[in-house]
Amino acid sequence: MGEVWTIAGSLEPFPVLSRLDLVPAPVEAALKALDGADRVAVAEIDPTLADTAEFCAHYGSPLEASANCVVVAGKRGGEIRYAACMVLATMRADVNGVIRKRLDARKASFAPMDEAVALTGMEYGGITPIGVPADWPVLVSPEVAAAPELVVGSGIRGSKILIPGDVLMKLPGAEVLPDLARVLEQ
């Protein structure tokens, strides 16, 4: 792996395919099939520091290089459609506007924690778009897609994945959704 991670801070990144013990089964399977997985790294972290702000402060990784994955449930009639949505940590996903329309739903909201965990096979606070169910779209903000390097969840709270935006866009179902996110107001 020839990647140099300028966003790693004090993390010790390893090529992800050499440390699959740091990801859950659905993420492992997706990484093995991902074109560009040789450009992805994983780093072990203290699971009590998995939340983005605490992680960035402790490990010295820039907040603007962290991307969060939120699971959104869109409902129309009796049908529920799910999506994994990737936005920078400095932005907020437009759940009731852009995402709701993309899911063709009457109502959209963040999926309940127990539902998101059960459906993804991942830990809450570590959910990643890598390895979500195959029928889910992975909706990506343009800022995430264009990022040269990102820190994202690994599927567990005890590690983080470092990945270029262009590799993230190779995930099955990945699509850039303009106006997916808005900058957080200070």
C-alpha positions as CSV (number, residue, x, y, z in Angstrom):
1,M,0.0,0.0,0.0
2,G,1.5,3.3,-1.1
3,E,-0.9,5.6,0.8
4,V,0.5,8.3,3.0
5,W,-2.2,9.3,5.4
6,T,-1.8,13.0,6.3
7,I,-5.1,12.9,8.3
8,A,-3.9,10.0,10.6
9,G,-2.8,12.1,13.5
10,S,-1.4,9.7,16.1
11,L,-3.1,6.7,14.6
12,E,-1.1,3.7,13.4
13,P,-2.7,2.7,10.1
14,F,-2.3,-0.8,8.6
15,P,-3.4,-2.0,5.1
16,V,-6.9,-3.1,5.9
17,L,-6.6,-6.4,4.1
18,S,-3.8,-7.3,6.5
19,R,-5.9,-6.5,9.6
20,L,-9.4,-7.9,8.9
21,D,-9.5,-8.8,12.6
22,L,-10.4,-5.1,13.1
23,V,-13.6,-5.2,11.2
24,P,-16.9,-7.2,11.5
25,A,-17.9,-9.9,9.0
26,P,-20.0,-7.8,6.6
27,V,-17.3,-5.2,6.3
28,E,-14.6,-7.9,5.7
29,A,-16.7,-9.4,2.9
30,A,-17.2,-6.0,1.3
31,L,-13.5,-5.1,1.5
32,K,-12.4,-8.3,-0.1
33,A,-14.7,-7.5,-3.1
34,L,-13.8,-3.7,-3.2
35,D,-11.8,-2.5,-6.2
36,G,-9.2,-0.3,-4.5
37,A,-9.1,-2.0,-1.1
38,D,-5.3,-2.0,-1.4
39,R,-5.6,1.8,-0.9
40,V,-7.6,1.4,2.3
41,A,-6.2,1.3,5.8
42,V,-7.5,0.5,9.3
43,A,-6.3,1.7,12.7
44,E,-7.2,0.4,16.1
45,I,-8.6,3.0,18.5
46,D,-10.0,3.1,22.1
47,P,-13.7,2.2,21.6
48,T,-14.7,4.8,24.2
49,L,-13.3,7.4,21.9
50,A,-15.2,6.3,18.7
51,D,-17.6,9.3,18.6
52,T,-16.2,11.8,16.0
53,A,-15.5,14.8,18.2
54,E,-13.8,12.8,20.9
55,F,-11.9,10.7,18.3
56,C,-10.6,13.8,16.5
57,A,-9.6,15.6,19.7
58,H,-7.7,12.6,21.1
59,Y,-6.0,11.3,18.0
60,G,-5.3,14.6,16.3
61,S,-7.2,13.7,13.1
62,P,-8.9,16.7,11.5
63,L,-12.7,17.0,12.0
64,E,-13.1,18.1,8.3
65,A,-11.5,14.8,7.2
66,S,-14.0,12.7,9.1
67,A,-17.1,11.4,7.4
68,N,-20.1,10.0,9.2
69,C,-22.4,7.3,8.0
70,V,-26.0,7.7,9.0
71,V,-28.7,5.1,8.3
72,V,-31.9,6.7,7.1
73,A,-35.3,4.9,6.9
74,G,-37.8,6.3,4.4
75,K,-41.4,5.2,4.6
76,R,-44.2,5.3,2.1
77,G,-47.3,3.3,2.9
78,G,-46.2,0.1,4.6
79,E,-42.8,0.0,2.9
80,I,-39.6,1.1,4.4
81,R,-36.5,1.9,2.3
82,Y,-33.1,2.3,3.9
83,A,-30.0,4.2,2.8
84,A,-26.5,4.7,4.1
85,C,-25.7,8.4,3.9
86,M,-22.1,9.7,4.0
87,V,-21.5,13.3,5.0
88,L,-18.5,15.2,6.4
89,A,-18.6,15.5,10.2
90,T,-18.7,19.3,9.7
91,M,-22.0,19.0,7.8
92,R,-25.6,17.8,8.5
93,A,-27.5,15.4,6.2
94,D,-30.7,16.8,4.7
95,V,-32.9,13.9,5.8
96,N,-36.3,15.4,5.2
97,G,-35.5,17.1,1.9
98,V,-33.0,15.6,-0.4
99,I,-32.7,12.1,1.1
100,R,-36.5,11.7,1.5
101,K,-37.0,12.6,-2.1
102,R,-34.3,10.3,-3.3
103,L,-35.9,7.4,-1.4
104,D,-39.3,8.3,-2.8
105,A,-40.6,8.4,0.7
106,R,-43.4,10.3,2.4
107,K,-41.5,10.5,5.6
108,A,-37.8,9.9,6.4
109,S,-35.8,9.8,9.6
110,F,-32.7,8.4,11.1
111,A,-33.2,4.6,11.6
112,P,-33.6,3.6,15.3
113,M,-30.3,2.4,16.8
114,D,-31.4,-1.2,17.3
115,E,-32.8,-1.4,13.8
116,A,-29.6,0.1,12.2
117,V,-27.4,-2.3,14.2
118,A,-29.6,-5.4,13.4
119,L,-29.8,-4.6,9.7
120,T,-26.1,-3.8,9.2
121,G,-24.4,-6.3,11.6
122,M,-22.3,-3.4,12.9
123,E,-21.9,-1.6,16.2
124,Y,-23.7,1.7,16.8
125,G,-21.2,4.5,16.6
126,G,-19.1,2.5,14.2
127,I,-21.5,2.0,11.3
128,T,-19.8,2.3,7.9
129,P,-21.2,2.2,4.3
130,I,-18.7,-0.6,3.6
131,G,-20.8,-3.8,3.9
132,V,-24.3,-2.4,4.3
133,P,-27.1,-4.6,2.7
134,A,-26.7,-4.9,-1.0
135,D,-30.1,-3.4,-1.8
136,W,-29.4,-0.1,0.0
137,P,-28.2,2.9,-1.9
138,V,-25.0,4.5,-0.5
139,L,-25.8,8.2,-0.8
140,V,-22.6,10.3,-0.7
141,S,-22.3,14.1,-0.5
142,P,-20.1,15.6,-3.2
143,E,-17.6,16.8,-0.5
144,V,-17.1,13.2,0.7
145,A,-16.7,11.8,-2.8
146,A,-14.1,14.4,-3.7
147,A,-12.0,14.0,-0.5
148,P,-8.5,12.7,-1.1
149,E,-8.6,10.9,2.3
150,L,-11.2,10.3,4.9
151,V,-11.6,8.7,8.3
152,V,-14.8,6.6,8.5
153,G,-16.3,4.0,10.8
154,S,-15.1,0.4,10.5
155,G,-18.3,-1.4,11.6
156,I,-17.0,-1.6,15.2
157,R,-16.2,1.1,17.8
158,G,-12.6,-0.2,18.3
159,S,-11.2,0.9,14.9
160,K,-11.4,3.4,12.1
161,I,-11.0,3.1,8.4
162,L,-8.9,5.5,6.3
163,I,-10.1,5.6,2.7
164,P,-9.9,7.9,-0.3
165,G,-13.2,9.3,-1.5
166,D,-12.8,7.8,-5.0
167,V,-12.4,4.3,-3.5
168,L,-15.5,4.9,-1.3
169,M,-17.4,5.7,-4.5
170,K,-16.6,2.2,-5.8
171,L,-18.9,0.6,-3.2
172,P,-22.0,-1.1,-4.7
173,G,-24.9,1.3,-4.8
174,A,-22.7,4.4,-4.2
175,E,-24.0,7.6,-5.8
176,V,-23.2,11.2,-5.3
177,L,-26.3,13.1,-4.2
178,P,-25.9,16.9,-4.7
179,D,-27.1,19.0,-1.8
180,L,-27.1,15.9,0.4
181,A,-25.5,17.9,3.3
182,R,-25.4,21.4,4.6
183,V,-22.6,23.0,6.6
184,L,-23.3,23.0,10.3
185,E,-24.0,26.4,11.7
186,Q,-21.6,27.4,14.4
